[in-house]
Every structure is written in structure tokens, then in C-alpha cells.
Amino acid sequence: MDKIKLNSERQEAMNLLKTARGQIEGIIKMIEDGRYCIDVSNQIIASTSLLKKSNALILKQHLNHCVKEAFLNNTGEEKVDEIMKVLEKITK
């Protein structure tokens, strides 16, 4: 697959993922240091939120670019099926 340039959604998603990576590294250290469970849990929740936001941005980028282009080329139904499968996973 060709490398897609980083538009605003992808760049923001990347920034969120890098922040989440830092948080996850911090969580691992918290566990290694025997930190209070609730503090660890709160950091896991914060990291999960960043991952969800990042995923939403990637899906927005997919809809605005990939799906839009597919519909312009009369192949949009495939892309809708892909999105539906992802939404099923998210809502489980």
C-alpha cells in the first residue's frame, strides 16, 4: 500500500498515540514501583481514552478520504462493509 501523507487527522492521531505510548511506559514503571492500584487504573483509563480518540481520527480520515474516493469510483459498498466491521468491534 502506498504511504499516505500525514494530513491533519493522521498527524493528530499520531500525536495522541505518542502521548499514549509515554503514558503506557509510565504505567509500566508505576506497576514496577508498586504504586497504588487506583492511581495505576486511572492512568490506564487516560491511556485508553487517547487510543479511542486516535482511532476516531483515523476512522474520520478513512471516511473523508478513502470512502469518499471509493464512492466516486463506484466501489463504496466495500468500504461501508469495512467500516461496519470496525464499528461492530468498537461497540462490543
KOLGU-737791 format. One record per atom (N, C-alpha, C): residue number from 1; residue in three letters; atom name; z, y, x. Coordinates in Angstrom, 2 decimals, padded with zeros to 5 digits. Each point is the difference from the previous one (the first is absolute). Layout:
N
+-----+-----+----+---------+---------+---------+
:   i :  aa : at :      c3 :      c2 :      c1 :
+-----+-----+----+---------+---------+---------+
: NUM : ALA : CA :       Z :       Y :       X :
...
+-----+-----+----+---------+---------+---------+
***
This chain:
92
+-----+-----+----+---------+---------+---------+
:   i :  aa : at :      c3 :      c2 :      c1 :
+-----+-----+----+---------+---------+---------+
:   1 : MET :  N :  000.00 : -001.18 :  000.85 :
:   1 : MET : CA :  000.00 :  001.18 : -000.85 :
:   1 : MET :  C :  000.00 :  001.24 :  000.90 :
:   2 : ASP :  N : -000.77 :  000.99 : -000.40 :
:   2 : ASP : CA : -000.07 :  001.23 :  000.77 :
:   2 : ASP :  C :  001.31 :  000.75 : -000.06 :
:   3 : LYS :  N :  000.32 :  000.66 :  001.11 :
:   3 : LYS : CA :  001.22 :  000.81 :  000.04 :
:   3 : LYS :  C : -000.24 :  001.26 : -000.82 :
:   4 : ILE :  N :  000.92 :  000.25 : -000.92 :
:   4 : ILE : CA : -000.10 :  001.17 : -000.87 :
:   4 : ILE :  C :  000.82 :  001.12 :  000.62 :
:   5 : LYS :  N : -000.57 :  001.20 :  000.03 :
:   5 : LYS : CA :  000.75 :  001.12 :  000.57 :
:   5 : LYS :  C :  001.23 :  000.28 : -000.84 :
:   6 : LEU :  N :  001.00 :  000.55 :  000.64 :
:   6 : LEU : CA :  001.26 :  000.27 : -000.69 :
:   6 : LEU :  C : -000.12 :  001.25 : -000.85 :
:   7 : ASN :  N : -000.12 : -000.20 : -001.31 :
:   7 : ASN : CA :  000.04 :  001.15 : -000.90 :
:   7 : ASN :  C :  001.46 :  000.33 : -000.28 :
:   8 : SER :  N :  000.25 :  000.94 : -000.87 :
:   8 : SER : CA :  001.37 :  000.45 : -000.20 :
:   8 : SER :  C :  000.91 : -001.11 : -000.54 :
:   9 : GLU :  N : -000.51 : -000.82 : -000.92 :
:   9 : GLU : CA :  000.84 : -001.09 : -000.53 :
:   9 : GLU :  C :  000.35 : -001.00 :  001.10 :
:  10 : ARG :  N : -000.98 : -000.39 :  000.78 :
:  10 : ARG : CA :  000.24 : -000.98 :  001.07 :
:  10 : ARG :  C :  000.93 :  000.58 :  001.07 :
:  11 : GLN :  N : -000.19 :  001.26 :  000.34 :
:  11 : GLN : CA :  000.85 :  000.62 :  001.01 :
:  11 : GLN :  C :  001.44 :  000.08 : -000.48 :
:  12 : GLU :  N :  000.18 :  000.41 : -001.25 :
:  12 : GLU : CA :  001.36 :  000.08 : -000.55 :
:  12 : GLU :  C :  000.64 : -001.39 : -000.08 :
:  13 : ALA :  N : -000.79 : -001.00 : -000.41 :
:  13 : ALA : CA :  000.50 : -001.38 : -000.05 :
:  13 : ALA :  C :  000.41 : -000.47 :  001.39 :
:  14 : MET :  N : -000.80 :  000.33 :  001.00 :
:  14 : MET : CA :  000.32 : -000.38 :  001.38 :
:  14 : MET :  C :  001.30 :  000.66 :  000.45 :
:  15 : ASN :  N :  000.17 :  001.26 : -000.32 :
:  15 : ASN : CA :  001.23 :  000.70 :  000.37 :
:  15 : ASN :  C :  001.23 : -000.63 : -000.67 :
:  16 : LEU :  N : -000.15 : -000.36 : -001.28 :
:  16 : LEU : CA :  001.10 : -000.66 : -000.70 :
:  16 : LEU :  C :  000.33 : -001.36 :  000.63 :
:  17 : LEU :  N : -001.04 : -000.74 :  000.36 :
:  17 : LEU : CA :  000.22 : -001.31 :  000.62 :
:  17 : LEU :  C :  000.67 :  000.12 :  001.36 :
:  18 : LYS :  N : -000.37 :  001.02 :  000.75 :
:  18 : LYS : CA :  000.66 :  000.21 :  001.30 :
:  18 : LYS :  C :  001.47 :  000.36 : -000.19 :
:  19 : THR :  N :  000.27 :  000.81 : -001.02 :
:  19 : THR : CA :  001.39 :  000.33 : -000.30 :
:  19 : THR :  C :  000.77 : -001.25 : -000.42 :
:  20 : ALA :  N : -000.63 : -000.82 : -000.85 :
:  20 : ALA : CA :  000.64 : -001.25 : -000.44 :
:  20 : ALA :  C :  000.26 : -000.92 :  001.19 :
:  21 : ARG :  N : -000.95 : -000.05 :  000.93 :
:  21 : ARG : CA :  000.18 : -000.83 :  001.19 :
:  21 : ARG :  C :  001.25 :  000.44 :  000.77 :
:  22 : GLY :  N :  000.17 :  001.30 :  000.15 :
:  22 : GLY : CA :  001.18 :  000.54 :  000.67 :
:  22 : GLY :  C :  001.27 : -000.36 : -000.76 :
:  23 : GLN :  N : -000.07 :  000.11 : -001.32 :
:  23 : GLN : CA :  001.17 : -000.36 : -000.81 :
:  23 : GLN :  C :  000.33 : -001.48 :  000.13 :
:  24 : ILE :  N : -001.02 : -000.84 :  000.00 :
:  24 : ILE : CA :  000.24 : -001.44 :  000.11 :
:  24 : ILE :  C :  000.60 : -000.34 :  001.35 :
:  25 : GLU :  N : -000.48 :  000.63 :  001.05 :
:  25 : GLU : CA :  000.60 : -000.20 :  001.32 :
:  25 : GLU :  C :  001.47 :  000.42 : -000.02 :
:  26 : GLY :  N :  000.28 :  001.11 : -000.68 :
:  26 : GLY : CA :  001.38 :  000.46 : -000.13 :
:  26 : GLY :  C :  000.85 : -000.97 : -000.81 :
:  27 : ILE :  N : -000.57 : -000.58 : -001.03 :
:  27 : ILE : CA :  000.72 : -000.97 : -000.82 :
:  27 : ILE :  C :  000.36 : -001.23 :  000.82 :
:  28 : ILE :  N : -000.95 : -000.47 :  000.80 :
:  28 : ILE : CA :  000.27 : -001.15 :  000.87 :
:  28 : ILE :  C :  001.16 :  000.31 :  000.93 :
:  29 : LYS :  N :  000.00 :  001.19 :  000.57 :
:  29 : LYS : CA :  001.11 :  000.40 :  000.88 :
:  29 : LYS :  C :  001.31 :  000.07 : -000.77 :
:  30 : MET :  N : -000.06 :  000.53 : -001.22 :
:  30 : MET : CA :  001.21 :  000.07 : -000.83 :
:  30 : MET :  C :  000.59 : -001.39 : -000.22 :
:  31 : ILE :  N : -000.86 : -000.97 : -000.29 :
:  31 : ILE : CA :  000.47 : -001.37 : -000.22 :
:  31 : ILE :  C :  000.56 : -000.58 :  001.29 :
:  32 : GLU :  N : -000.71 :  000.21 :  001.10 :
:  32 : GLU : CA :  000.48 : -000.49 :  001.29 :
:  32 : GLU :  C :  001.36 :  000.61 :  000.36 :
:  33 : ASP :  N :  000.20 :  001.27 : -000.39 :
:  33 : ASP : CA :  001.25 :  000.69 :  000.30 :
:  33 : ASP :  C :  001.11 : -000.30 : -001.01 :
:  34 : GLY :  N : -000.31 : -000.82 : -001.01 :
:  34 : GLY : CA :  001.00 : -000.37 : -000.99 :
:  34 : GLY :  C :  000.37 :  001.12 : -000.95 :
:  35 : ARG :  N : -000.95 :  000.89 : -000.29 :
:  35 : ARG : CA :  000.27 :  001.12 : -000.90 :
:  35 : ARG :  C :  000.30 : -000.47 : -001.42 :
:  36 : TYR :  N :  000.63 :  000.87 : -000.75 :
:  36 : TYR : CA :  000.41 : -000.26 : -001.37 :
:  36 : TYR :  C : -001.21 : -000.40 : -000.85 :
:  37 : CYS :  N :  000.17 : -001.07 : -000.78 :
:  37 : CYS : CA : -001.11 : -000.59 : -000.77 :
:  37 : CYS :  C : -000.67 :  001.01 : -000.95 :
:  38 : ILE :  N :  000.78 :  000.81 : -000.67 :
:  38 : ILE : CA : -000.56 :  000.96 : -000.95 :
:  38 : ILE :  C : -000.85 :  001.03 :  000.73 :
:  39 : ASP :  N :  000.41 :  000.43 :  001.19 :
:  39 : ASP : CA : -000.81 :  000.93 :  000.79 :
:  39 : ASP :  C : -001.33 : -000.64 :  000.38 :
:  40 : VAL :  N :  000.05 : -001.27 :  000.39 :
:  40 : VAL : CA : -001.23 : -000.73 :  000.34 :
:  40 : VAL :  C : -000.89 : -000.10 : -001.23 :
:  41 : SER :  N :  000.59 : -000.38 : -001.12 :
:  41 : SER : CA : -000.76 : -000.14 : -001.24 :
:  41 : SER :  C : -000.67 :  001.31 : -000.40 :
:  42 : ASN :  N :  000.72 :  001.11 :  000.11 :
:  42 : ASN : CA : -000.59 :  001.30 : -000.33 :
:  42 : ASN :  C : -001.19 :  000.33 :  000.89 :
:  43 : GLN :  N :  000.07 : -000.38 :  001.24 :
:  43 : GLN : CA : -001.13 :  000.24 :  000.92 :
:  43 : GLN :  C : -001.18 : -000.91 : -000.35 :
:  44 : ILE :  N :  000.28 : -001.21 : -000.43 :
:  44 : ILE : CA : -001.08 : -000.91 : -000.43 :
:  44 : ILE :  C : -000.69 :  000.57 : -001.24 :
:  45 : ILE :  N :  000.80 :  000.54 : -000.92 :
:  45 : ILE : CA : -000.57 :  000.62 : -001.21 :
:  45 : ILE :  C : -000.90 :  001.17 :  000.39 :
:  46 : ALA :  N :  000.46 :  000.82 :  000.93 :
:  46 : ALA : CA : -000.80 :  001.16 :  000.45 :
:  46 : ALA :  C : -001.31 : -000.47 :  000.64 :
:  47 : SER :  N :  000.05 : -001.04 :  000.79 :
:  47 : SER : CA : -001.21 : -000.53 :  000.64 :
:  47 : SER :  C : -000.96 : -000.56 : -001.04 :
:  48 : THR :  N :  000.56 : -000.71 : -000.97 :
:  48 : THR : CA : -000.83 : -000.56 : -001.07 :
:  48 : THR :  C : -000.73 :  001.11 : -000.76 :
:  49 : SER :  N :  000.69 :  001.10 : -000.24 :
:  49 : SER : CA : -000.60 :  001.14 : -000.69 :
:  49 : SER :  C : -001.19 :  000.55 :  000.79 :
:  50 : LEU :  N :  000.16 :  000.10 :  001.31 :
:  50 : LEU : CA : -001.10 :  000.48 :  000.83 :
:  50 : LEU :  C : -001.20 : -000.95 : -000.05 :
:  51 : LEU :  N :  000.26 : -001.29 :  000.00 :
:  51 : LEU : CA : -001.07 : -000.99 : -000.08 :
:  51 : LEU :  C : -000.73 :  000.10 : -001.34 :
:  52 : LYS :  N :  000.76 :  000.19 : -001.07 :
:  52 : LYS : CA : -000.63 :  000.14 : -001.32 :
:  52 : LYS :  C : -000.86 :  001.26 : -000.07 :
:  53 : LYS :  N :  000.51 :  001.10 :  000.53 :
:  53 : LYS : CA : -000.78 :  001.25 :  000.01 :
:  53 : LYS :  C : -001.27 : -000.16 :  000.82 :
:  54 : SER :  N :  000.12 : -000.67 :  001.13 :
:  54 : SER : CA : -001.16 : -000.24 :  000.85 :
:  54 : SER :  C : -001.04 : -000.85 : -000.73 :
:  55 : ASN :  N :  000.46 : -001.04 : -000.68 :
:  55 : ASN : CA : -000.92 : -000.85 : -000.75 :
:  55 : ASN :  C : -000.69 :  000.78 : -001.10 :
:  56 : ALA :  N :  000.73 :  000.86 : -000.69 :
:  56 : ALA : CA : -000.60 :  000.81 : -001.06 :
:  56 : ALA :  C : -001.09 :  000.90 :  000.55 :
:  57 : LEU :  N :  000.22 :  000.56 :  001.17 :
:  57 : LEU : CA : -001.02 :  000.85 :  000.62 :
:  57 : LEU :  C : -001.24 : -000.81 :  000.39 :
:  58 : ILE :  N :  000.21 : -001.19 :  000.52 :
:  58 : ILE : CA : -001.14 : -000.85 :  000.37 :
:  58 : ILE :  C : -000.78 : -000.39 : -001.24 :
:  59 : LEU :  N :  000.70 : -000.33 : -001.09 :
:  59 : LEU : CA : -000.70 : -000.34 : -001.24 :
:  59 : LEU :  C : -000.74 :  001.21 : -000.57 :
:  60 : LYS :  N :  000.61 :  001.18 :  000.11 :
:  60 : LYS : CA : -000.68 :  001.23 : -000.45 :
:  60 : LYS :  C : -001.28 :  000.21 :  000.79 :
:  61 : GLN :  N :  000.08 : -000.18 :  001.31 :
:  61 : GLN : CA : -001.18 :  000.14 :  000.86 :
:  61 : GLN :  C : -001.06 : -001.02 : -000.41 :
:  62 : HIS :  N :  000.43 : -001.22 : -000.31 :
:  62 : HIS : CA : -000.94 : -001.05 : -000.40 :
:  62 : HIS :  C : -000.71 :  000.39 : -001.30 :
:  63 : LEU :  N :  000.78 :  000.48 : -000.97 :
:  63 : LEU : CA : -000.60 :  000.42 : -001.27 :
:  63 : LEU :  C : -000.95 :  001.18 :  000.17 :
:  64 : ASN :  N :  000.44 :  000.99 :  000.76 :
:  64 : ASN : CA : -000.81 :  001.21 :  000.16 :
:  64 : ASN :  C : -001.25 : -000.19 :  000.83 :
:  65 : HIS :  N : -000.01 : -001.01 :  000.84 :
:  65 : HIS : CA : -001.15 : -000.16 :  000.90 :
:  65 : HIS :  C : -000.72 : -001.33 : -000.24 :
:  66 : CYS :  N :  000.67 : -001.10 :  000.26 :
:  66 : CYS : CA : -000.64 : -001.32 : -000.09 :
:  66 : CYS :  C : -000.44 : -000.34 : -001.42 :
:  67 : VAL :  N :  000.90 :  000.18 : -000.96 :
:  67 : VAL : CA : -000.33 : -000.35 : -001.39 :
:  67 : VAL :  C : -001.05 :  000.96 : -000.54 :
:  68 : LYS :  N :  000.17 :  001.26 :  000.28 :
:  68 : LYS : CA : -000.97 :  001.01 : -000.46 :
:  68 : LYS :  C : -001.39 : -000.33 :  000.52 :
:  69 : GLU :  N : -000.10 : -000.31 :  001.29 :
:  69 : GLU : CA : -001.28 : -000.35 :  000.60 :
:  69 : GLU :  C : -000.58 : -001.27 : -000.62 :
:  70 : ALA :  N :  000.87 : -000.98 : -000.25 :
:  70 : ALA : CA : -000.46 : -001.25 : -000.61 :
:  70 : ALA :  C : -000.59 :  000.24 : -001.39 :
:  71 : PHE :  N :  000.65 :  000.85 : -000.79 :
:  71 : PHE : CA : -000.54 :  000.29 : -001.33 :
:  71 : PHE :  C : -001.32 :  000.74 :  000.08 :
:  72 : LEU :  N : -000.14 :  000.86 :  000.99 :
:  72 : LEU : CA : -001.28 :  000.70 :  000.18 :
:  72 : LEU :  C : -001.11 : -000.97 :  000.38 :
:  73 : ASN :  N :  000.39 : -001.12 :  000.60 :
:  73 : ASN : CA : -000.98 : -001.03 :  000.40 :
:  73 : ASN :  C :  000.00 : -001.20 : -000.96 :
:  74 : ASN :  N :  000.58 :  000.18 : -001.18 :
:  74 : ASN : CA :  000.04 : -001.03 : -001.04 :
:  74 : ASN :  C :  000.70 : -001.29 :  000.42 :
:  75 : THR :  N :  000.98 :  000.11 :  000.88 :
:  75 : THR : CA :  000.78 : -001.17 :  000.41 :
:  75 : THR :  C :  001.50 :  000.25 : -000.21 :
:  76 : GLY :  N :  000.32 :  000.85 : -000.93 :
:  76 : GLY : CA :  001.38 :  000.42 : -000.20 :
:  76 : GLY :  C :  000.91 : -001.05 : -000.61 :
:  77 : GLU :  N : -000.56 : -000.94 : -000.75 :
:  77 : GLU : CA :  000.85 : -001.00 : -000.66 :
:  77 : GLU :  C :  000.78 : -000.83 :  001.01 :
:  78 : GLU :  N : -000.60 : -000.32 :  001.13 :
:  78 : GLU : CA :  000.70 : -000.73 :  001.07 :
:  78 : GLU :  C :  001.22 :  000.77 :  000.47 :
:  79 : LYS :  N : -000.17 :  001.29 :  000.19 :
:  79 : LYS : CA :  001.09 :  000.84 :  000.49 :
:  79 : LYS :  C :  001.11 :  000.11 : -001.03 :
:  80 : VAL :  N : -000.35 :  000.03 : -001.27 :
:  80 : VAL : CA :  001.01 :  000.04 : -001.05 :
:  80 : VAL :  C :  000.82 : -001.29 :  000.03 :
:  81 : ASP :  N : -000.66 : -001.13 :  000.18 :
:  81 : ASP : CA :  000.71 : -001.27 :  000.10 :
:  81 : ASP :  C :  000.96 :  000.00 :  001.19 :
:  82 : GLU :  N : -000.43 :  000.56 :  001.13 :
:  82 : GLU : CA :  000.88 :  000.09 :  001.17 :
:  82 : GLU :  C :  001.24 :  000.83 : -000.31 :
:  83 : ILE :  N : -000.21 :  001.14 : -000.62 :
:  83 : ILE : CA :  001.12 :  000.89 : -000.35 :
:  83 : ILE :  C :  000.94 : -000.70 : -000.97 :
:  84 : MET :  N : -000.55 : -000.71 : -000.96 :
:  84 : MET : CA :  000.85 : -000.70 : -000.97 :
:  84 : MET :  C :  000.87 : -001.05 :  000.69 :
:  85 : LYS :  N : -000.55 : -000.71 :  000.97 :
:  85 : LYS : CA :  000.79 : -001.00 :  000.74 :
:  85 : LYS :  C :  001.14 :  000.66 :  000.77 :
:  86 : VAL :  N : -000.29 :  001.14 :  000.59 :
:  86 : VAL : CA :  001.05 :  000.73 :  000.73 :
:  86 : VAL :  C :  001.06 :  000.48 : -000.97 :
:  87 : LEU :  N : -000.40 :  000.56 : -001.13 :
:  87 : LEU : CA :  000.97 :  000.49 : -000.98 :
:  87 : LEU :  C :  000.86 : -001.13 : -000.55 :
:  88 : GLU :  N : -000.58 : -001.18 : -000.16 :
:  88 : GLU : CA :  000.79 : -001.15 : -000.44 :
:  88 : GLU :  C :  001.09 : -000.33 :  001.02 :
:  89 : LYS :  N : -000.34 :  000.07 :  001.28 :
:  89 : LYS : CA :  000.99 : -000.26 :  001.06 :
:  89 : LYS :  C :  001.09 :  001.06 : -000.02 :
:  90 : ILE :  N : -000.37 :  001.23 : -000.19 :
:  90 : ILE : CA :  000.96 :  001.11 :  000.03 :
:  90 : ILE :  C :  000.97 : -000.10 : -001.16 :
:  91 : THR :  N : -000.50 : -000.43 : -001.16 :
:  91 : THR : CA :  000.84 :  000.02 : -001.20 :
:  91 : THR :  C :  000.79 : -001.29 : -000.21 :
:  92 : LYS :  N : -000.11 : -000.95 :  000.91 :
:  92 : LYS : CA :  000.78 : -001.26 : -000.13 :
:  92 : LYS :  C :  001.44 :  000.25 :  000.32 :
+-----+-----+----+---------+---------+---------+
***
